[in-house]
């Protein structure tokens, strides 16, 4: 069960990472510039873009604001970037 949840978590984190990266690239801003604007470290942003970080909700909110997208629309884009259906409830 834990291994399956770990796999599902990785799928979601990869979808979040792709969404963040795609939206940042659309802004034309570097990781350095956008992390400075948001006042977060480059490593936090880079980890989010690489799927290494399970974001805190407040960090997720700040990132969506930095990317000029509502949290609701950000989540919609993440769902579109999922490679498969994911549910933690059996």
C-alpha positions as CSV (number, residue, x, y, z in Angstrom):
1,X,0.0,0.0,0.0
2,X,2.8,2.5,0.9
3,X,4.6,1.7,-2.3
4,X,1.5,2.4,-4.3
5,X,0.9,5.7,-2.5
6,X,4.5,6.7,-3.1
7,X,4.1,6.0,-6.9
8,X,0.9,8.1,-6.9
9,X,2.6,11.0,-5.1
10,X,5.4,10.9,-7.6
11,X,2.9,11.1,-10.5
12,X,1.2,14.2,-8.9
13,X,4.5,15.9,-8.1
14,X,5.6,15.4,-11.7
15,X,2.4,17.0,-13.0
16,X,2.9,19.9,-10.6
17,X,6.5,20.3,-11.8
18,X,5.5,20.3,-15.4
19,X,2.8,22.8,-14.8
20,X,5.1,25.2,-12.9
21,X,7.8,24.9,-15.5
22,X,5.5,25.4,-18.4
23,X,3.8,28.5,-16.8
24,X,7.2,30.0,-15.9
25,X,8.5,29.5,-19.4
26,X,5.5,31.3,-20.8
27,X,6.4,34.3,-18.6
28,X,9.8,34.3,-20.1
29,X,11.4,34.6,-16.6
30,X,14.3,32.7,-15.3
31,X,14.2,30.8,-12.1
32,X,16.4,33.4,-10.5
33,X,14.2,36.3,-11.5
34,X,10.9,34.7,-10.5
35,X,12.2,33.3,-7.2
36,X,13.5,36.8,-6.4
37,X,10.2,38.4,-7.2
38,X,8.4,35.8,-5.0
39,X,11.0,36.0,-2.3
40,X,11.7,32.3,-2.2
41,X,15.0,30.6,-2.7
42,X,16.0,29.4,-6.1
43,X,16.3,25.9,-4.6
44,X,12.7,25.9,-3.5
45,X,11.6,26.9,-7.0
46,X,14.0,24.5,-8.7
47,X,12.8,21.6,-6.5
48,X,9.2,22.4,-7.3
49,X,10.0,22.5,-11.0
50,X,11.8,19.2,-10.8
51,X,9.1,17.3,-8.8
52,X,11.4,16.9,-5.8
53,X,9.3,18.9,-3.5
54,X,5.8,18.4,-2.0
55,X,4.9,22.0,-1.7
56,X,3.3,23.5,1.4
57,X,-0.1,24.9,0.6
58,X,1.1,28.5,1.2
59,X,4.1,28.0,-1.1
60,X,1.8,26.6,-3.7
61,X,-0.4,29.7,-3.4
62,X,2.5,32.0,-3.7
63,X,3.8,30.2,-6.8
64,X,0.4,30.4,-8.5
65,X,0.3,34.2,-7.8
66,X,3.9,34.6,-9.2
67,X,2.8,32.8,-12.3
68,X,-0.3,35.0,-12.5
69,X,-2.8,32.2,-12.3
70,X,-5.5,31.5,-9.7
71,X,-4.9,28.5,-7.5
72,X,-8.1,26.9,-8.9
73,X,-6.8,27.2,-12.5
74,X,-3.4,26.0,-11.5
75,X,-4.9,22.8,-10.1
76,X,-6.9,22.3,-13.3
77,X,-3.7,22.5,-15.3
78,X,-2.0,20.0,-12.9
79,X,-4.9,17.6,-13.5
80,X,-4.5,18.0,-17.3
81,X,-0.8,17.2,-16.9
82,X,-1.4,14.0,-15.0
83,X,-0.3,11.0,-17.0
84,X,-2.9,8.8,-15.4
85,X,-5.8,8.9,-13.1
86,X,-4.7,9.1,-9.5
87,X,-6.8,8.4,-6.4
88,X,-5.6,7.7,-2.9
89,X,-9.0,6.2,-1.9
90,X,-9.6,2.6,-2.9
